[in-house]
Amino acid sequence: MPDITSPPALFRAPHRIAFLPAAVLMLLSLAGWSLLLWQRQVGHAAPLALPASQAHAFLMLYGFFPLFMTGFILTAGPRWLGVPSPARSHYLPIPLLYAGGLVLWLAGLLGGTGALLQAGWLAIAAAWTLLCVLFGQLVRQSRANDRWHALAVLTAFLLGLAGLLAAGCWLFSGNGVYWMLMRYLALWGFLLPVFITVSHRMLPFFSSTVITPYTPWKPWWLLIALLTGSLGHGLLADLQLPTLAVDLPMATLCLYTSWRWQWRRSLSVRLLAMLHLAFLWLGVGFALYALQSALLLFGQAAFALAPLHAITVGFFINMVLAFVSRVSLGHTGLPLEARPWLWRLYLSSQLMALLRVASDLAPQHAASALLPITAGGLALGMLVWCRRFLPVYWLPRADGKDG
């Protein structure tokens, strides 16, 4: 007989209750942006409470990535630190409050209600503060020899909180300077450092479990250099100074890291290849930034937002697709393999990333056509992913184990 005292499967592990709303909100954000772009094509864009470009930036930075990170770090973080997983009563309010805040924020955006936007932001900021406190307590409790990855993630989370505070100043005052500060803090101080830190810890580890022979390569100087490069680029860009001195070493180091991590050998294992191919985009993005910076020194503007989208769409979205798929399979007792449908979906996401970067390099008339196609393609891919993966979050583990 079923254990009536056991909570529903959705509430049995942090990744379940955080990944489900994250995936739904990612789908809604991509679909909404695609719809807005199509409406612009025909000249009937729906009115919004904020400028569309500013709302888009907030949603791409804080709309769903933090929820995915919440589920991952509260599942994997205790294992990194050698401490017990947090109690359900401690972690459950975080994704519920964050997701509820985003729903309020979206309602305010669509309904033109500033009060809802502000209430949504308050809930989001409160949830993220709770996560910083909870994860900080886990780090403090730990006696593990290696706490550096966890400390790097915690530092990035705190910078993400600073970005949220800047977003609050923007929403309450309407001053675009705070929006720009939010953008730099969230992208270069929060999201990219978290993605870099998790990649540094997990990609060599995952590779060593399926590729033989394989020697994991993750020196500490590499993590420090990559994090410094992310923060350095953001600081120079915020000060409107040339970033070439950071971008060129970062491009070289990221591409060298992909080579040292043996991305070519990962192609024999598709679930692993999804991670490595996503990481390659980071080197491509900084290479484009370096070339753009070099051209600007000679007074030539080029590439528009292509370097940015190589990182945000190519690296971030494809890495989330790869990582969340792997975690969802591994922590629900399903085989750790990328079935043909998932591999095809991932390749289509890579194609959408290429098209998004190409749209920034194309003439205006071509770009205006490519943008809604790219956003729509990503939304369609996420719809397929949700249809396949969402049920695993509310169903018991396939192997009968707890979690």
TAWOLIN-V730908 format. One record per backbone hydrogen bond with DSSP energy under -0.5 kcal/mol. NH is the residue of the N-H (numbers start at 0). CO is the residue of the C=O. If there is no record, write none. Layout:
nh->NH co->CO
nh->NH co->CO
This chain:
nh->3 co->1
nh->5 co->2
nh->10 co->7
nh->11 co->8
nh->15 co->12
nh->16 co->12
nh->17 co->13
nh->18 co->14
nh->19 co->15
nh->20 co->16
nh->21 co->17
nh->22 co->18
nh->23 co->19
nh->24 co->20
nh->25 co->21
nh->26 co->22
nh->27 co->23
nh->28 co->24
nh->29 co->25
nh->30 co->26
nh->31 co->27
nh->32 co->28
nh->33 co->29
nh->34 co->30
nh->35 co->31
nh->36 co->32
nh->37 co->33
nh->38 co->34
nh->39 co->35
nh->40 co->36
nh->41 co->37
nh->42 co->38
nh->42 co->39
nh->43 co->38
nh->48 co->108
nh->54 co->50
nh->55 co->51
nh->56 co->52
nh->57 co->53
nh->58 co->54
nh->59 co->55
nh->60 co->56
nh->61 co->57
nh->62 co->58
nh->67 co->63
nh->68 co->64
nh->69 co->65
nh->70 co->66
nh->71 co->67
nh->72 co->68
nh->73 co->69
nh->74 co->70
nh->74 co->71
nh->75 co->71
nh->76 co->71
nh->76 co->72
nh->78 co->75
nh->79 co->75
nh->80 co->76
nh->81 co->77
nh->82 co->77
nh->89 co->86
nh->90 co->86
nh->91 co->87
nh->93 co->90
nh->94 co->90
nh->95 co->91
nh->96 co->92
nh->97 co->93
nh->98 co->94
nh->99 co->95
nh->100 co->96
nh->101 co->97
nh->102 co->98
nh->103 co->99
nh->104 co->100
nh->105 co->101
nh->106 co->102
nh->107 co->103
nh->108 co->104
nh->109 co->105
nh->110 co->106
nh->111 co->107
nh->112 co->107
nh->113 co->111
nh->116 co->112
nh->117 co->113
nh->118 co->114
nh->119 co->115
nh->120 co->116
nh->121 co->117
nh->122 co->118
nh->123 co->119
nh->124 co->120
nh->125 co->121
nh->126 co->122
nh->127 co->123
nh->128 co->124
nh->129 co->125
nh->130 co->126
nh->131 co->127
nh->132 co->128
nh->133 co->129
nh->134 co->130
nh->135 co->131
nh->136 co->132
nh->137 co->133
nh->138 co->134
nh->139 co->135
nh->140 co->136
nh->141 co->137
nh->142 co->80
nh->143 co->80
nh->146 co->144
nh->150 co->146
nh->151 co->147
nh->152 co->148
nh->153 co->149
nh->154 co->150
nh->155 co->151
nh->156 co->152
nh->157 co->153
nh->158 co->154
nh->159 co->155
nh->160 co->156
nh->161 co->157
nh->162 co->158
nh->163 co->159
nh->164 co->160
nh->165 co->161
nh->166 co->162
nh->167 co->163
nh->168 co->164
nh->169 co->165
nh->170 co->166
nh->171 co->167
nh->172 co->168
nh->173 co->169
nh->175 co->173
nh->177 co->174
nh->178 co->174
nh->179 co->175
nh->180 co->176
nh->181 co->177
nh->182 co->178
nh->183 co->179
nh->184 co->180
nh->185 co->181
nh->186 co->182
nh->187 co->183
nh->188 co->183
nh->188 co->184
nh->189 co->184
nh->190 co->185
nh->191 co->186
nh->193 co->189
nh->194 co->190
nh->195 co->191
nh->196 co->192
nh->197 co->193
nh->198 co->194
nh->199 co->195
nh->200 co->196
nh->201 co->197
nh->202 co->198
nh->203 co->198
nh->204 co->200
nh->205 co->201
nh->206 co->202
nh->207 co->203
nh->208 co->204
nh->208 co->205
nh->209 co->205
nh->209 co->206
nh->210 co->206
nh->211 co->209
nh->215 co->213
nh->217 co->215
nh->221 co->218
nh->222 co->218
nh->223 co->219
nh->224 co->220
nh->225 co->221
nh->226 co->222
nh->227 co->223
nh->228 co->224
nh->229 co->225
nh->230 co->226
nh->231 co->227
nh->232 co->228
nh->233 co->229
nh->234 co->230
nh->235 co->231
nh->236 co->232
nh->237 co->233
nh->238 co->234
nh->239 co->236
nh->240 co->235
nh->245 co->242
nh->246 co->242
nh->247 co->243
nh->249 co->245
nh->250 co->246
nh->251 co->247
nh->252 co->248
nh->253 co->249
nh->254 co->250
nh->255 co->251
nh->256 co->252
nh->257 co->253
nh->258 co->254
nh->259 co->255
nh->260 co->256
nh->261 co->258
nh->262 co->257
nh->265 co->261
nh->266 co->262
nh->266 co->263
nh->267 co->264
nh->268 co->265
nh->271 co->268
nh->272 co->265
nh->272 co->268
nh->273 co->269
nh->274 co->270
nh->274 co->271
nh->275 co->271
nh->276 co->272
nh->277 co->273
nh->278 co->274
nh->279 co->275
nh->280 co->276
nh->280 co->277
nh->281 co->278
nh->282 co->278
nh->283 co->279
nh->284 co->280
nh->285 co->281
nh->286 co->282
nh->287 co->283
nh->288 co->284
nh->289 co->285
nh->290 co->286
nh->291 co->287
nh->292 co->288
nh->293 co->289
nh->294 co->290
nh->295 co->291
nh->296 co->292
nh->297 co->293
nh->297 co->294
nh->298 co->295
nh->299 co->294
nh->300 co->298
nh->305 co->302
nh->308 co->304
nh->309 co->305
nh->310 co->306
nh->311 co->307
nh->312 co->308
nh->313 co->308
nh->314 co->309
nh->315 co->310
nh->316 co->311
nh->317 co->312
nh->318 co->314
nh->319 co->315
nh->320 co->316
nh->321 co->317
nh->322 co->318
nh->323 co->319
nh->324 co->320
nh->325 co->321
nh->326 co->322
nh->327 co->323
nh->328 co->324
nh->329 co->325
nh->330 co->326
nh->331 co->328
nh->332 co->329
nh->333 co->328
nh->336 co->334
nh->338 co->336
nh->341 co->338
nh->342 co->338
nh->343 co->339
nh->344 co->340
nh->345 co->341
nh->346 co->342
nh->347 co->343
nh->348 co->344
nh->349 co->345
nh->350 co->346
nh->351 co->347
nh->352 co->348
nh->353 co->349
nh->354 co->350
nh->355 co->351
nh->356 co->352
nh->357 co->353
nh->358 co->354
nh->359 co->355
nh->359 co->356
nh->360 co->356
nh->360 co->357
nh->361 co->357
nh->366 co->362
nh->367 co->363
nh->368 co->364
nh->369 co->365
nh->370 co->366
nh->371 co->367
nh->372 co->368
nh->373 co->369
nh->374 co->370
nh->375 co->371
nh->376 co->372
nh->377 co->373
nh->378 co->374
nh->379 co->375
nh->380 co->376
nh->381 co->377
nh->382 co->378
nh->383 co->379
nh->384 co->380
nh->385 co->381
nh->386 co->382
nh->387 co->383
nh->388 co->384
nh->389 co->385
nh->391 co->388
nh->392 co->388
nh->392 co->389
nh->393 co->389
nh->393 co->390
nh->394 co->390
nh->396 co->400
nh->397 co->331
nh->399 co->396
